[in-house]
Amino acid sequence: MQEYDSFFHLPVTDTTWIFFLVLCIILGAPLIFNRLRIPHIIGMILAGILIGPHGLNILLRDASFELFGKVGLFYIMFLAGLEMDMEGFRRNRNKGILFGLLTFSIPFVAGLLVGIHLLGFSFWASMLLACILASHTLVSYPIVSRYGVSRRTVVTISIAATMVALLAALLILAGIASVFRGNGGWNFWIWFTIRFIIYCTGVFFLLPRITRWFFQHCANQVTLFTYVLTMVFFCGGMAELCGMEGILGAFLAGLTLNRFIPHVSPLMNRIEFVGNALFIPYFLIGVGMLINIQALFQDLNTIWVIIVMIIAGTVTKWVAAFLASKILHRTQEEGWMLFGLTEAHAAGALAMVMVGTTLEVSPGIYLMNDAVLNGVVIMILFSCIISSFATDYASRRMALAEEGKSTEGDDEKIIIPMRDYDTMPNLVNIAIMMRNSKLNRGLIGLAVTTDDEKGMNGQAKAKRLLEDAVKICHSADVQIQTQSRLATNITNGILHALNEYEASEIILGMHRRRSMFDTFHGSLINNLLSSMFRQIMIVKCLVPANTLRNIRVFVPGKAEFEAGFHRWIDRLSRMAVQLGCRIIYFGPTSTLQRIEVYCKHNHENARAEYEKMEEWDDIMMQTTKLQEDHLCVFILARKGSISYQSAFEDLPNQLKYFAESSIILVYPDQFGDPKETLTFTAPRAQSQTDSLYSTVMRLLSWQLHK
């Protein structure tokens, strides 16, 4: 009977039923509010108001909401840093700082004047009010993430501006608190600065090295997920010890771990799933439970404070976004995005007003009273609603515009032949990072065994390989088709699958020489190279792909005249963007110019650099600069093609000096348009004629170019 009493007597106190009711809200709010075309974030907050102590009093805001709410807030800030386009941030940091100064200074000045002249606050209370209005929280960021526009430049600018505004507000808050707590003066600021410098040094210099070591020595996805969360809350806790807000530490942790967690990876998918499914909704419901709608009808002074704060906070944030959009030459949708992401006041504002209620001006009189506290909480509700609508409108328009861009003509279908457990995870992860996510065509996993007695015994291993590949792809939310087939030899099996799926390219592991009589590539790769003209990428990865931090691409002269020139640039540029690392092209000046023009038009987010290397043998000069987390990519060519060089024959000996680095050998599409039908070991005479004609035309084009 006690269990029944704990449920039917409000508020509910049984932990099982509390969690059940919260899950019902998390489940039902999106279903209901999506039908009403209202962002479900608003639904979470309204549900919190309804069930909270100031509503129907179904649930109390107990320790679970305090705990999960703080975790959810940290999660929002962490995801904002983790999903940020770091190259876009580097290019647009000045724009982000400019918008940050605008979205901080305009509300700050307005808040100071409003507090003194309209609300009759003291100078210090008005300063604190100004900090509350000037800061903001990325409450509506999950909307941006859901629409898939989190890497747009305007979003990056908004996130950078959020950090500028939040950091400035927190510094002023620390100064106000030091004045009233008697620890102000130069000593406070000197020690605060020292702590801040030590903290940033640890986050940006020690954490990356620890993380790289951990990721290289641990492959268990559960352990990696736990490590990431541990670092997030460690950074948040250390930030609080240094006198700052923990949300700033969570954001900095996201920035630091950004390069180690590709945007399309199993680990990233798990992080987003857990946050969006549980912790972030818990935080939003907890915010709603703080809001006391009844306060609107109890005190005229509270109503006046609420109206003034809502109007001042909304108008000044809109003015800042409007000015920034004009100065930075942004579209109307991007202007609304700037406003939507910087309008919501939540955790920062709440933390500041709570500090104000503890600072004594005189015995029994505090800097902020209950009227201001209620005003801030009601302002949080309205600002979150306005922010959600503005962000949803802008995100939807941007997503529709992105979908409108044509992707026709891209024949991408990547096939991955798998042979062993050591190479399979890296091959699949590299293919995931290289694929065009807009096409959403998925990958093709292939395991070929011979139809003799030895091959029959390998069927069980092939099945397990494909099952593990499916798990990796599904955990990254990427589709994959699998096929296990018997063939008279491995080469024929791969070629038939290539033709059957009309695949555009192959990614497979590098051959391991088993005897002194074995060739460098082995019979399989040699047969593939001589039997097909589609792109082949041969991979040897010594470390997990997500820990690579430098891609060095060696390009021969006249590579720009090959049919597959753009294909391999696309693949490597996408990989560099996902890893957040530099990609350096080495090659002749004329070839580098073609690569640079193409990258600027199609892969502006890639951190591309270009270094002159006129002769292929000059690659040996780069061996002294290599490290274990570097990836060396060699763009090669088949015999008889335009960019083929006799120096390629010495590549097996040269690669001995690259033994400590990961390697990819790329044989691009050659002999004509890559959309042409695949050519196998016995091509038709017409296909040979077409290939010869294409080769002659490309040679003529090259001579004219010279």
MIMAR-795628 format. One record per residue (C-alpha): residue in three letters; z, y negated, x negated. Coordinates in pm, whole numbers, plus 50000, padded with zeros to 5 digits. Layout:
// MIMAR-795628
resn:Z:Y:X
ALA:Z:Y:X $
...
***
This chain:
// MIMAR-795628
resn:Z:Y:X
MET:50000:50000:50000 $
GLN:50066:49764:49713 $
GLU:49700:49788:49612 $
TYR:49591:49687:49963 $
ASP:49842:49400:49969 $
SER:49716:49269:49632 $
PHE:49365:49241:49777 $
PHE:49427:49110:50129 $
HIS:49691:48854:50029 $
LEU:49530:48552:49867 $
PRO:49488:48464:49593 $
VAL:49377:48804:49462 $
THR:49577:48903:49155 $
ASP:49461:49259:49086 $
THR:49239:49257:48775 $
THR:48998:49516:48917 $
TRP:48927:49312:49231 $
ILE:48909:48986:49036 $
PHE:48638:49129:48815 $
PHE:48461:49280:49116 $
LEU:48448:48945:49296 $
VAL:48320:48767:48985 $
LEU:48044:49027:48943 $
CYS:47949:48984:49310 $
ILE:47904:48611:49249 $
ILE:47703:48671:48931 $
LEU:47486:48918:49125 $
GLY:47446:48721:49447 $
ALA:47415:48358:49332 $
PRO:47071:48397:49167 $
LEU:46936:48596:49464 $
ILE:47048:48337:49718 $
PHE:46978:48016:49530 $
ASN:46640:48126:49394 $
ARG:46525:48161:49755 $
LEU:46647:47808:49820 $
ARG:46462:47689:49505 $
ILE:46793:47574:49357 $
PRO:46879:47661:48993 $
HIS:47130:47946:49005 $
ILE:47350:47764:48753 $
ILE:47441:47530:49038 $
GLY:47515:47835:49250 $
MET:47767:47959:48994 $
ILE:47948:47624:48990 $
LEU:47949:47593:49371 $
ALA:48076:47949:49401 $
GLY:48359:47859:49163 $
ILE:48449:47563:49385 $
LEU:48445:47785:49696 $
ILE:48663:48068:49566 $
GLY:48884:47856:49342 $
PRO:49235:47717:49402 $
HIS:49092:47394:49547 $
GLY:48861:47584:49785 $
LEU:48942:47904:49976 $
ASN:49201:47997:49712 $
ILE:49060:48348:49673 $
LEU:49103:48348:49294 $
LEU:49322:48158:49054 $
ARG:49185:48020:48730 $
ASP:49388:48268:48527 $
ALA:49378:48371:48162 $
SER:49057:48572:48212 $
PHE:48866:48259:48311 $
GLU:49017:48073:48017 $
LEU:48910:48352:47778 $
PHE:48567:48438:47916 $
GLY:48497:48073:47993 $
LYS:48549:47976:47631 $
VAL:48340:48270:47517 $
GLY:48064:48158:47756 $
LEU:48070:47802:47626 $
PHE:48053:47925:47268 $
TYR:47765:48150:47372 $
ILE:47565:47858:47514 $
MET:47602:47658:47196 $
PHE:47537:47964:46977 $
LEU:47216:48052:47164 $
ALA:47099:47691:47136 $
GLY:47124:47715:46757 $
LEU:46993:48072:46742 $
GLU:46679:48004:46948 $
MET:46599:47671:46785 $
ASP:46262:47644:46616 $
MET:46388:47567:46266 $
GLU:46053:47452:46132 $
GLY:46014:47225:46434 $
PHE:46368:47101:46369 $
ARG:46283:47016:46008 $
ARG:45970:46831:46111 $
ASN:46137:46651:46401 $
ARG:46488:46593:46268 $
ASN:46429:46218:46244 $
LYS:46316:46216:46608 $
GLY:46623:46418:46702 $
ILE:46852:46178:46517 $
LEU:46680:45880:46683 $
PHE:46723:46028:47031 $
GLY:47078:46131:46944 $
LEU:47167:45775:46851 $
LEU:47008:45646:47172 $
THR:47174:45901:47401 $
PHE:47510:45832:47234 $
SER:47509:45457:47181 $
ILE:47376:45346:47523 $
PRO:47631:45548:47728 $
PHE:47905:45463:47477 $
VAL:47855:45086:47504 $
ALA:47819:45110:47882 $
GLY:48133:45326:47908 $
LEU:48334:45081:47701 $
LEU:48227:44784:47914 $
VAL:48271:44971:48242 $
GLY:48617:45093:48145 $
ILE:48740:44743:48056 $
HIS:48569:44531:48323 $
LEU:48521:44761:48627 $
LEU:48803:45013:48600 $
GLY:49065:44796:48431 $
PHE:49138:45045:48152 $
SER:49297:44951:47821 $
PHE:49081:44928:47511 $
TRP:49177:45276:47384 $
ALA:49136:45434:47728 $
SER:48795:45268:47756 $
MET:48703:45403:47411 $
LEU:48793:45753:47526 $
LEU:48593:45706:47848 $
ALA:48298:45590:47639 $
CYS:48318:45910:47431 $
ILE:48324:46118:47749 $
LEU:48010:45950:47885 $
ALA:47829:45954:47549 $
SER:47877:46326:47479 $
HIS:47712:46605:47674 $
THR:47689:46984:47685 $
LEU:47381:47207:47699 $
VAL:47481:47361:48033 $
SER:47120:47379:48154 $
TYR:46992:47541:47834 $
PRO:46979:47891:47993 $
ILE:46712:47753:48229 $
VAL:46496:47655:47931 $
SER:46548:47998:47777 $
ARG:46461:48176:48102 $
TYR:46128:47994:48132 $
GLY:46044:48075:47769 $
VAL:46001:47715:47649 $
SER:46304:47704:47418 $
ARG:46085:47654:47110 $
ARG:45902:47349:47240 $
THR:45935:47038:47025 $
VAL:46105:46837:47299 $
VAL:46374:47104:47336 $
THR:46436:47100:46962 $
ILE:46470:46720:46971 $
SER:46718:46745:47260 $
ILE:46933:47003:47080 $
ALA:46939:46793:46763 $
ALA:47035:46489:46972 $
THR:47313:46688:47137 $
MET:47469:46762:46801 $
VAL:47443:46399:46690 $
ALA:47607:46273:47010 $
LEU:47874:46544:47016 $
LEU:47966:46500:46651 $
ALA:47992:46121:46685 $
ALA:48207:46152:46999 $
LEU:48436:46409:46837 $
LEU:48484:46192:46529 $
ILE:48587:45895:46744 $
LEU:48813:46123:46951 $
ALA:48982:46241:46630 $
GLY:49038:45879:46530 $
ILE:49189:45787:46870 $
ALA:49420:46090:46862 $
SER:49533:46006:46508 $
VAL:49629:45653:46617 $
PHE:49856:45774:46900 $
ARG:50002:46069:46710 $
GLY:50104:45858:46415 $
ASN:49890:46030:46153 $
GLY:49616:45772:46131 $
GLY:49510:45573:45830 $
TRP:49301:45649:45525 $
ASN:49490:45970:45441 $
PHE:49385:46127:45769 $
TRP:49017:46042:45724 $
ILE:49011:46149:45359 $
TRP:49159:46492:45438 $
PHE:48939:46525:45745 $
THR:48628:46456:45535 $
ILE:48735:46706:45268 $
ARG:48798:46976:45530 $
PHE:48462:46904:45695 $
ILE:48271:46930:45365 $
ILE:48444:47256:45272 $
TYR:48372:47397:45617 $
CYS:48000:47307:45610 $
THR:47971:47451:45258 $
GLY:48113:47782:45375 $
VAL:47890:47798:45684 $
PHE:47562:47703:45519 $
PHE:47602:47864:45176 $
LEU:47843:48159:45201 $
LEU:47764:48287:45552 $
PRO:47389:48343:45484 $
ARG:47462:48548:45173 $
ILE:47723:48761:45348 $
THR:47490:48811:45644 $
ARG:47192:48912:45429 $
TRP:47404:49170:45246 $
PHE:47544:49306:45573 $
PHE:47202:49333:45739 $
GLN:47056:49509:45436 $
HIS:47334:49769:45425 $
CYS:47386:49831:45796 $
ALA:47123:49952:46042 $
ASN:47347:50032:46340 $
GLN:47257:49789:46618 $
VAL:47602:49797:46779 $
THR:47767:49710:46447 $
LEU:47518:49427:46387 $
PHE:47586:49285:46733 $
THR:47960:49297:46671 $
TYR:47916:49130:46333 $
VAL:47718:48844:46488 $
LEU:47985:48776:46753 $
THR:48256:48797:46487 $
MET:48084:48528:46280 $
VAL:48033:48305:46586 $
PHE:48401:48300:46676 $
PHE:48511:48283:46314 $
CYS:48300:47969:46268 $
GLY:48433:47830:46597 $
GLY:48795:47901:46503 $
MET:48757:47749:46157 $
ALA:48601:47438:46310 $
GLU:48910:47395:46530 $
LEU:49136:47435:46226 $
CYS:48941:47154:46059 $
GLY:49010:46921:46352 $
MET:48673:46962:46528 $
GLU:48569:47134:46850 $
GLY:48491:47505:46829 $
ILE:48159:47457:47011 $
LEU:48030:47270:46707 $
GLY:48114:47571:46488 $
ALA:47939:47807:46731 $
PHE:47625:47594:46716 $
LEU:47630:47585:46335 $
ALA:47672:47965:46332 $
GLY:47358:47989:46547 $
LEU:47164:47770:46304 $
THR:47279:47980:46008 $
LEU:47199:48318:46169 $
ASN:46869:48190:46308 $
ARG:46660:48323:46016 $
PHE:46816:48671:46032 $
ILE:46757:48735:46403 $
PRO:46387:48709:46499 $
HIS:46322:48571:46845 $
VAL:46154:48896:46954 $
SER:46386:49163:46818 $
PRO:46622:49424:46966 $
LEU:46929:49237:46838 $
MET:46816:48906:46991 $
ASN:46751:49077:47323 $
ARG:47102:49225:47325 $
ILE:47264:48892:47240 $
GLU:47080:48709:47520 $
PHE:47143:48989:47769 $
VAL:47519:49001:47720 $
GLY:47555:48623:47730 $
ASN:47336:48562:48036 $
ALA:47473:48861:48225 $
LEU:47847:48796:48181 $
PHE:47993:48530:47956 $
ILE:47785:48225:48053 $
PRO:47822:48286:48431 $
TYR:48197:48331:48380 $
PHE:48210:47988:48212 $
LEU:48013:47822:48494 $
ILE:48232:47976:48765 $
GLY:48539:47860:48572 $
VAL:48403:47503:48561 $
GLY:48360:47512:48940 $
MET:48719:47629:48988 $
LEU:48841:47311:48817 $
ILE:48672:47084:49069 $
ASN:48889:46947:49351 $
ILE:48662:46819:49626 $
GLN:48968:46714:49830 $
ALA:49042:46447:49569 $
LEU:48746:46252:49707 $
PHE:48934:46187:50030 $
GLN:49286:46137:49901 $
ASP:49276:45826:49683 $
LEU:49040:45528:49698 $
ASN:49101:45461:49330 $
THR:48985:45814:49245 $
ILE:48672:45766:49457 $
TRP:48596:45439:49276 $
VAL:48646:45602:48934 $
ILE:48420:45894:49032 $
ILE:48140:45668:49163 $
VAL:48148:45444:48857 $
MET:48152:45737:48612 $
ILE:47869:45926:48787 $
ILE:47644:45619:48808 $
ALA:47721:45500:48454 $
GLY:47683:45847:48301 $
THR:47359:45932:48484 $
VAL:47183:45595:48452 $
THR:47262:45550:48083 $
LYS:47149:45904:47994 $
TRP:46827:45847:48191 $
VAL:46765:45514:48017 $
ALA:46815:45678:47676 $
ALA:46573:45961:47765 $
PHE:46318:45715:47905 $
LEU:46327:45497:47594 $
ALA:46306:45801:47366 $
SER:46005:45942:47557 $
LYS:45823:45611:47518 $
ILE:45911:45563:47152 $
LEU:45822:45924:47065 $
HIS:45509:45926:47287 $
ARG:45619:46215:47508 $
THR:45472:46319:47844 $
GLN:45647:46271:48177 $
GLU:45761:46636:48188 $
GLU:45899:46608:47837 $
GLY:46085:46292:47935 $
TRP:46250:46481:48220 $
MET:46338:46758:47977 $
LEU:46506:46508:47744 $
PHE:46707:46376:48037 $
GLY:46788:46717:48187 $
LEU:46926:46869:47868 $
THR:47140:46563:47782 $
GLU:47272:46476:48128 $
ALA:47532:46750:48186 $
HIS:47893:46670:48095 $
ALA:48107:46982:48081 $
ALA:48324:47123:47806 $
GLY:48313:46823:47574 $
ALA:48406:46579:47851 $
LEU:48678:46810:47981 $
ALA:48827:46859:47634 $
MET:48833:46484:47574 $
VAL:49000:46395:47903 $
MET:49257:46671:47848 $
VAL:49338:46516:47510 $
GLY:49375:46180:47686 $
THR:49631:46323:47928 $
THR:49852:46425:47631 $
LEU:49844:46095:47440 $
GLU:50147:45880:47529 $
VAL:50095:45504:47542 $
SER:50466:45462:47621 $
PRO:50736:45707:47734 $
GLY:50608:45885:48046 $
ILE:50276:45693:48054 $
TYR:49963:45860:47922 $
LEU:49627:45728:47811 $
MET:49446:45911:48097 $
ASN:49596:45969:48442 $
ASP:49521:46224:48716 $
ALA:49267:45994:48881 $
VAL:49055:45992:48566 $
LEU:49098:46368:48524 $
ASN:48972:46429:48881 $
GLY:48694:46179:48824 $
VAL:48576:46359:48512 $
VAL:48583:46697:48685 $
ILE:48382:46570:48983 $
MET:48141:46399:48742 $
ILE:48096:46737:48571 $
LEU:47981:46886:48904 $
PHE:47729:46612:48982 $
SER:47599:46589:48626 $
CYS:47546:46967:48611 $
ILE:47357:46959:48941 $
ILE:47134:46671:48830 $
SER:47083:46827:48488 $
SER:46988:47165:48635 $
PHE:46730:47018:48875 $
ALA:46573:46800:48605 $
THR:46560:47081:48348 $
ASP:46426:47332:48600 $
TYR:46149:47091:48706 $
ALA:46046:47017:48347 $
SER:46069:47381:48233 $
ARG:45862:47505:48524 $
ARG:45588:47248:48462 $
MET:45580:47328:48091 $
ALA:45569:47703:48154 $
LEU:45282:47663:48402 $
ALA:45090:47450:48153 $
GLU:45149:47714:47884 $
GLU:45024:47992:48113 $
GLY:44715:47788:48184 $
LYS:44605:47807:47822 $
SER:44333:48068:47786 $
THR:44400:48376:47579 $
GLU:44067:48539:47663 $
GLY:43869:48670:47372 $
ASP:44169:48804:47182 $
ASP:44118:49179:47153 $
GLU:44460:49247:46999 $
LYS:44574:49607:47034 $
ILE:44793:49720:46746 $
ILE:44820:50091:46672 $
ILE:45103:50226:46453 $
PRO:45058:50574:46301 $
MET:45405:50713:46226 $
ARG:45491:50978:45969 $
ASP:45861:50959:45878 $
TYR:46193:50806:45982 $
ASP:46225:50586:45672 $
THR:45921:50369:45743 $
MET:45899:50381:46123 $
PRO:46164:50114:46213 $
ASN:46017:49853:45978 $
LEU:45661:49926:46090 $
VAL:45755:49881:46454 $
ASN:45961:49566:46390 $
ILE:45681:49410:46184 $
ALA:45430:49488:46459 $
ILE:45664:49331:46717 $
MET:45684:49013:46511 $
MET:45307:49000:46456 $
ARG:45195:49060:46814 $
ASN:45079:48783:47045 $
SER:45356:48765:47305 $
LYS:45135:48563:47543 $
LEU:44899:48858:47583 $
ASN:45189:49097:47649 $
ARG:44971:49400:47580 $
GLY:45232:49607:47406 $
LEU:45193:49833:47106 $
ILE:45048:50181:47056 $
GLY:45263:50438:46877 $
LEU:45079:50737:46737 $
ALA:45197:51060:46574 $
VAL:44924:51297:46455 $
THR:44986:51652:46334 $
THR:44736:51911:46218 $
ASP:44662:52208:46441 $
ASP:44767:52465:46184 $
GLU:45103:52643:46163 $
LYS:45259:52362:45955 $
GLY:45136:52100:46200 $
MET:45273:52287:46499 $
ASN:45617:52279:46342 $
GLY:45584:51902:46305 $
GLN:45541:51844:46678 $
ALA:45916:51821:46737 $
LYS:45952:51563:46459 $
ALA:45659:51363:46598 $
LYS:45818:51359:46942 $
ARG:46149:51232:46804 $
LEU:45970:50963:46603 $
LEU:45792:50833:46910 $
GLU:46110:50840:47118 $
ASP:46291:50630:46857 $
ALA:45999:50386:46845 $
VAL:46016:50349:47223 $
LYS:46388:50269:47201 $
ILE:46325:49995:46945 $
CYS:46047:49838:47152 $
HIS:46231:49856:47483 $
SER:46543:49701:47331 $
ALA:46319:49410:47223 $
ASP:46162:49397:47572 $
VAL:45822:49499:47431 $
GLN:45601:49761:47594 $
ILE:45466:50052:47389 $
GLN:45230:50339:47466 $
THR:45285:50659:47273 $
GLN:45066:50954:47194 $
SER:45133:51272:46999 $
ARG:44813:51459:46925 $
LEU:44684:51758:46730 $
ALA:44376:51724:46510 $
THR:44190:51917:46245 $
ASN:44301:51648:46000 $
ILE:44516:51334:46021 $
THR:44228:51093:45960 $
ASN:44023:51222:46253 $
GLY:44327:51207:46480 $
ILE:44392:50840:46395 $
LEU:44024:50744:46427 $
HIS:43985:50912:46763 $
ALA:44297:50739:46894 $
LEU:44166:50408:46755 $
ASN:43841:50455:46944 $
GLU:44010:50581:47259 $
TYR:44246:50281:47287 $
GLU:43987:50033:47153 $
ALA:44253:49920:46909 $
SER:44200:49610:46697 $
GLU:44396:49715:46388 $
ILE:44626:49966:46224 $
ILE:44970:49915:46067 $
LEU:45092:50212:45865 $
GLY:45324:50294:45578 $
MET:45220:50296:45213 $
HIS:45129:50628:45056 $
ARG:45381:50788:44818 $
ARG:45215:50948:44519 $
ARG:45328:51309:44487 $
SER:45159:51405:44161 $
MET:44975:51255:43864 $
PHE:44645:51368:44019 $
ASP:44713:51188:44346 $
THR:44523:50863:44409 $
PHE:44700:50533:44472 $
HIS:44617:50515:44842 $
GLY:44609:50888:44902 $
SER:44337:51072:45089 $
LEU:44444:50948:45435 $
ILE:44415:50575:45364 $
ASN:44102:50621:45150 $
ASN:43937:50808:45437 $
LEU:44039:50539:45686 $
LEU:43905:50261:45463 $
SER:43570:50433:45427 $
SER:43546:50535:45791 $
MET:43625:50217:45984 $
PHE:43583:49845:45951 $
ARG:43880:49732:46158 $
GLN:44183:49567:45995 $
ILE:44427:49795:45815 $
MET:44771:49678:45703 $
ILE:44955:49906:45459 $
VAL:45329:49833:45443 $
LYS:45603:49909:45192 $
CYS:45928:49742:45302 $
LEU:46228:49774:45070 $
VAL:46471:49579:45290 $
PRO:46499:49536:45669 $
ALA:46217:49312:45785 $
ASN:46452:49056:45942 $
THR:46616:48983:45604 $
LEU:46292:48871:45437 $
ARG:46304:48501:45352 $
ASN:45978:48434:45169 $
ILE:45620:48552:45231 $
ARG:45374:48512:44942 $
VAL:45010:48571:45035 $
PHE:44748:48627:44763 $
VAL:44397:48551:44890 $
PRO:44073:48620:44700 $
GLY:43784:48378:44689 $
LYS:43533:48383:44978 $
ALA:43789:48551:45207 $
GLU:43711:48282:45465 $
PHE:43365:48435:45520 $
GLU:43499:48772:45632 $
ALA:43499:48860:46002 $
GLY:43875:48920:46008 $
PHE:43973:48598:45831 $
HIS:44159:48450:46129 $
ARG:44318:48775:46241 $
TRP:44538:48828:45937 $
ILE:44634:48459:45930 $
ASP:44750:48490:46291 $
ARG:44957:48800:46217 $
LEU:45128:48662:45907 $
SER:45189:48319:46063 $
ARG:45360:48473:46368 $
MET:45575:48685:46139 $
ALA:45675:48378:45935 $
VAL:45769:48188:46252 $
GLN:45977:48477:46384 $
LEU:46159:48512:46051 $
GLY:46195:48136:46009 $
CYS:46086:48170:45646 $
ARG:45832:48002:45420 $
ILE:45483:48144:45385 $
ILE:45301:48047:45064 $
TYR:44926:48102:45027 $
PHE:44780:48149:44679 $
GLY:44403:48128:44637 $
PRO:44101:47918:44541 $
THR:44097:47558:44662 $
SER:43808:47603:44908 $
THR:43973:47906:45070 $
LEU:44313:47736:45094 $
GLN:44152:47438:45268 $
ARG:44012:47666:45539 $
ILE:44350:47836:45582 $
GLU:44532:47502:45603 $
VAL:44298:47362:45868 $
TYR:44331:47677:46081 $
CYS:44711:47687:46049 $
LYS:44751:47321:46145 $
HIS:44554:47376:46463 $
ASN:44691:47716:46564 $
HIS:45027:47771:46388 $
GLU:45187:47432:46339 $
ASN:45536:47586:46358 $
ALA:45478:47801:46048 $
ARG:45632:47666:45724 $
ALA:45307:47703:45532 $
GLU:45259:47595:45170 $
TYR:44951:47623:44950 $
GLU:44925:47683:44575 $
LYS:44601:47696:44377 $
MET:44505:48032:44219 $
GLU:44139:48038:44117 $
GLU:44133:48385:43953 $
TRP:44267:48702:44113 $
ASP:44428:48816:43786 $
ASP:44653:48509:43803 $
ILE:44876:48698:44048 $
MET:45059:48835:43745 $
MET:45197:48486:43681 $
GLN:45394:48512:44007 $
THR:45588:48824:43913 $
THR:45863:48626:43737 $
LYS:45946:48440:44060 $
LEU:45992:48742:44284 $
GLN:46316:48853:44447 $
GLU:46410:49153:44658 $
ASP:46392:48957:44984 $
HIS:46034:48839:44913 $
LEU:45732:48990:45085 $
CYS:45409:48995:44883 $
VAL:45089:49022:45089 $
PHE:44759:49104:44915 $
ILE:44441:49025:45107 $
LEU:44188:49279:44979 $
ALA:43839:49390:45077 $
ARG:43628:49702:45094 $
LYS:43348:49757:44846 $
GLY:43028:49580:44939 $
SER:43196:49304:45138 $
ILE:43166:48934:45060 $
SER:43514:48883:44916 $
TYR:43531:49209:44720 $
GLN:43614:49171:44350 $
SER:43606:49427:44073 $
ALA:43959:49310:43982 $
PHE:44082:49493:44293 $
GLU:44031:49820:44107 $
ASP:44321:49732:43878 $
LEU:44558:49660:44169 $
PRO:44755:49991:44138 $
ASN:44853:49895:43783 $
GLN:44933:49536:43883 $
LEU:45156:49646:44171 $
LYS:45391:49812:43923 $
TYR:45517:49462:43845 $
PHE:45587:49400:44215 $
ALA:45800:49713:44252 $
GLU:46117:49518:44336 $
SER:45958:49335:44632 $
SER:45826:49444:44970 $
ILE:45447:49468:44988 $
ILE:45171:49456:45250 $
LEU:44810:49536:45160 $
VAL:44564:49392:45410 $
TYR:44205:49510:45448 $
PRO:44063:49266:45708 $
ASP:43791:49324:45967 $
GLN:43459:49328:45785 $
PHE:43086:49373:45843 $
GLY:43034:49166:46153 $
ASP:43219:49057:46459 $
PRO:43556:49234:46495 $
LYS:43476:49290:46862 $
GLU:43193:49525:46767 $
THR:43225:49894:46843 $
LEU:43426:50085:46582 $
THR:43218:50250:46312 $
PHE:43324:50590:46184 $
THR:43226:50824:45903 $
ALA:42876:50886:46040 $
PRO:42760:50554:46180 $
ARG:42435:50523:46366 $
ALA:42138:50369:46191 $
GLN:42146:50076:46429 $
SER:42510:50005:46335 $
GLN:42417:50009:45966 $
THR:42133:49768:46035 $
ASP:42363:49533:46228 $
SER:42619:49545:45947 $
LEU:42354:49472:45684 $
TYR:42216:49183:45889 $
SER:42567:49040:45935 $
THR:42639:49069:45562 $
VAL:42315:48892:45468 $
MET:42383:48610:45714 $
ARG:42737:48560:45577 $
LEU:42609:48552:45219 $
LEU:42355:48287:45318 $
SER:42633:48090:45488 $
TRP:42843:48109:45173 $
GLN:42553:47990:44953 $
LEU:42492:47694:45186 $
HIS:42862:47614:45177 $
LYS:42854:47610:44796 $
***
